[in-house]
Amino acid sequence: MAKICIVEDDEMDLVRRYSEVLKSNHQVAVVLDRISERDAGAVRYALKEAELWPLPNASFHYGLDNLPTDATLYFSDGLCGSCLDVAKRVGKERVYVNTSDCSLEALAKEQGLRILDRPIKDIISELD
């Protein structure tokens, strides 16, 4: 079982983009940037609505200061450029950036980061 870390700043994107990861048997760490523990109820509600709650293999962390550094693989939202900081902390070879911001995507590619350009289920199946 691998450890996968998802770094996201929107609970609906967490559900929409990463359901495959959350349903997997892998250990999952979810880092919610710009969402406080006080707002965790909205995250749980979104996960319950998507029939993804409870998540027995998941842990939740709030803010990039609480980013676990021991994951095998990271999926990071663009986070207004903070995805570059995530890559610096954990190593760019372990990070997939998931952004719709074309200029940020170009900058991430320029810095050697991988852009999520194929289905997530294909990526996590390679960890099995």
C-alpha positions in Angstrom: 0.0 0.0 0.0 1.4 3.3 -1.1 0.8 6.7 0.6 -0.7 9.3 -1.7 -1.1 12.9 -0.7 -3.7 15.2 -2.2 -3.1 19.0 -1.8 -6.3 20.9 -2.6 -8.0 24.2 -1.7 -11.5 23.4 -2.6 -13.7 20.6 -1.1 -15.7 20.2 -4.3 -12.5 19.8 -6.3 -11.4 17.2 -3.8 -14.5 15.2 -4.6 -14.6 15.9 -8.3 -11.0 15.3 -9.1 -9.9 12.7 -6.6 -12.7 10.3 -5.9 -10.6 7.5 -7.5 -7.8 8.1 -5.0 -10.1 8.4 -2.0 -11.8 5.1 -2.9 -8.5 3.3 -3.3 -6.9 1.0 -0.8 -3.9 3.2 -0.6 -3.2 5.4 2.5 -4.3 8.9 1.6 -3.3 12.2 3.2 -5.4 15.1 2.3 -3.9 18.6 2.8 -6.5 21.3 2.7 -4.9 24.7 1.9 -7.0 27.8 2.6 -9.6 25.6 4.4 -9.4 25.7 8.2 -10.3 22.9 10.6 -13.3 25.0 11.6 -14.5 24.6 8.0 -14.0 20.8 8.1 -17.7 20.2 8.3 -18.1 21.5 4.7 -15.5 19.0 3.6 -17.2 16.1 5.4 -20.5 17.1 4.0 -19.2 17.2 0.4 -17.6 13.8 0.9 -20.8 12.4 2.4 -22.9 13.7 -0.5 -20.5 12.0 -2.9 -20.8 8.8 -0.8 -17.1 8.9 0.0 -17.4 9.3 3.8 -16.1 7.9 6.1 -12.6 7.4 4.6 -10.9 4.7 6.7 -7.5 5.1 4.9 -7.4 8.9 5.0 -6.0 11.6 7.3 -6.7 15.3 7.0 -4.2 18.1 7.5 -4.9 21.8 7.3 -2.5 24.3 5.7 0.7 23.7 3.7 2.7 23.9 7.0 1.2 20.5 7.8 2.2 18.9 4.5 3.3 15.3 5.1 6.7 14.7 3.4 6.6 10.9 3.4 4.1 10.2 0.6 5.0 8.2 -2.4 3.1 10.4 -4.7 1.5 13.9 -4.5 -1.4 15.4 -6.5 -1.3 19.1 -6.0 -3.8 21.8 -7.1 -2.1 24.8 -8.6 -2.8 26.7 -5.4 -2.1 30.1 -7.0 1.5 29.0 -7.5 2.0 27.3 -4.2 2.3 23.9 -6.0 5.8 25.0 -6.8 6.6 25.2 -3.1 5.0 21.7 -2.6 7.4 20.3 -5.2 10.4 22.0 -3.6 9.5 20.5 -0.2 8.9 16.9 -1.4 10.8 16.6 -4.7 9.4 17.4 -8.1 9.6 13.8 -9.2 6.8 12.9 -6.8 4.4 15.7 -7.7 1.7 15.9 -10.3 0.2 19.4 -10.7 -3.5 19.6 -11.5 -4.3 23.1 -12.7 -6.4 24.8 -15.4 -4.2 27.9 -15.2 -2.2 27.8 -18.5 0.5 30.2 -17.3 1.0 28.3 -14.1 1.1 25.0 -16.1 3.8 26.4 -18.3 5.8 27.6 -15.3 5.5 24.2 -13.7 6.6 22.5 -16.8 9.5 24.9 -17.1 10.6 23.9 -13.6 10.4 20.2 -14.4 7.2 19.3 -12.7 4.8 16.8 -14.1 1.4 18.0 -15.2 -1.6 15.8 -14.7 -2.4 14.9 -18.3 -3.8 11.4 -18.0 -6.4 9.7 -15.8 -5.6 9.5 -12.1 -6.7 5.9 -12.0 -4.0 5.0 -14.4 -1.4 6.7 -12.3 -2.5 5.0 -9.0 -2.8 1.6 -10.7 1.0 1.8 -11.3 1.5 1.9 -7.5 -0.2 -1.5 -7.0 
